């Protein structure tokens, strides 16, 4: 008989405890954000989408070698001796660009956002942005292509 009244007491005690907790939380300021309209402030070292400033890429392939998931695909073609060698921007150290880069693709289906590919880049052209909203319906839409000119003019002329 004693356990019967103890169970009744514990039931009402638990219910009252839950109601008081609900009352306490309902009087506090709301923490919910209206997501599409209001976006949360991201920390300074947020790792979002990879971005490549292709104009400063020298084609060293260090980022592709450092990537643990092999999500970076780069093709490079050595420039001819008689071709002028452009340089990267001053903020990247004005290094000579000795290769054409007809393909620089990053497959975000495979990327694990570790940031290991950004560390060895000598010109710091590959960076992680704070952009995190880039969902897609098809897997093909998550392959980002950064190369501007698929083939240099001299190679295109030789192929024709």
N, C-alpha and C positions, 0 to 999 in steps of 0.2 A: 504494500500500500504506500509505503514511503517513497519508493522509486516512481510510482505513478504521479504523485504530487511534485516530485523533483523534475520529472520530464515536462510537466505542465509549466512549472516555473522557468525552466531552461527555454522552452518554446517562446513564452512571452518575453523573456529577457532578450533572446536573439532577435525577435521581431522589433522590439523597441530600439535595440542597438542599431539595427539597420535603418529604421525610420529616422533616428537622430542623425545618423551619418548622412542620409539623403538630404535632410533639412539643412545640415551644415554646408554641404557642397552646393546646394541650390542657391544659397545666399552669397556665394563667392563670385568674383568676376569671371566672366566666361573666357575660356582659353581657346575656343574654336575659331579658326580663321576661315574666312570666305575664300577658299583656295583660288578659283580662277581669277577673281578680282584682286585679292590681296595675297602677295607671295611672301614667304618667310625670308628673312635676311639670312643669307648663307655665310658660313665661316670663310675666312680668307683663303684657306688651303683646300677648298672644295674641289673635288675631282669630278668634273662633268665630262662633256664631250671633248674629244681630241680635235685640235685644229692645227693645220699645217699652213704656214705662210710659205707657199711654194716658191715665191720669188727669192727667198733666202735659203732654200734647200740646196745643198751642194752634192747630194746623191751619195753620201758616205755609207749608207745602209746600216749604220749603227743602231738606229731605232728598230729596224726589222729584226736584227740579230738579238736585241735585248728583250723583245716581246716574248713572253712565255707561251702565249696562245697562237702565235703566228698569224695575227689578224692584220698585219701590215704587209702589203704587196707593193714592191718597188721594182721598176725596170729602169736601168740606166744605160745610156749609150755614150761612149767616150767621144768628145768633140775632136774634130780634125785639127791638125797642126796649123793649118792656114786660117782656121776660124777664130774670130775674136773671142776672148775669154771674159765674160761679164763678171762682175763682182756682186757680192751680197750687199745689203744696206749697211750703213755706218754703225747702226745699233747692233748688228750681228758680227761686226768686226771686219767688214769689207774683205772677206775671203774670196778667192777665185772660184768660180763655178766651172769645173772642168767636165761636167757630164750633162747631157740632156736627160730630162726625166719625163719620158712619155707616159709613165703610169705610176701613180702614187695613190693607192686605195687603202682605206681602213674599213674593215668589216666589223661593224659593231654587234653583229650576231655572236662573234667570238670574243670580243674585247671584255676584259675583266676589270677595267678601270684601275689598274694597279699603279700606273704612272711610271713604270720602269722604262718605257720608251722615251720619255721626255728628258731623263737625266743624262744620257750619253750624247745628246745632240750638241755638236760643237757650235752651231749658230743659233741655238735656242729657237728654231723656227717651229718646232713641234711643241705645243703647249696644251694643257688641260684647261678648258674654259669652265665657267660656272653654269653653262647651259645644260639642263637636265631634262627638258621636255622635247623629246624628238621621237615619239612613238610612231610606229608605222603599221599598216595592215599587211604589207608584204615584206618578206625577208630581204628582197632585192633593194628595197628602199633604205635599208640600214647599211648599205655599202656606200661610203662617201668617197668620191673621186676628186682628188685635188689637182691633178695634172691639168695644165691649161692647153698645151699644144701636144696632141697625141704623137706626132712625129716631127722632127725638125725639117725645115724646108729643103735642106741639102739631101736628106735621105728620101724625102718624097720625090724630089726631082730624079734621083737615081733609080727609084722604083718604077717610074713611068717611062 
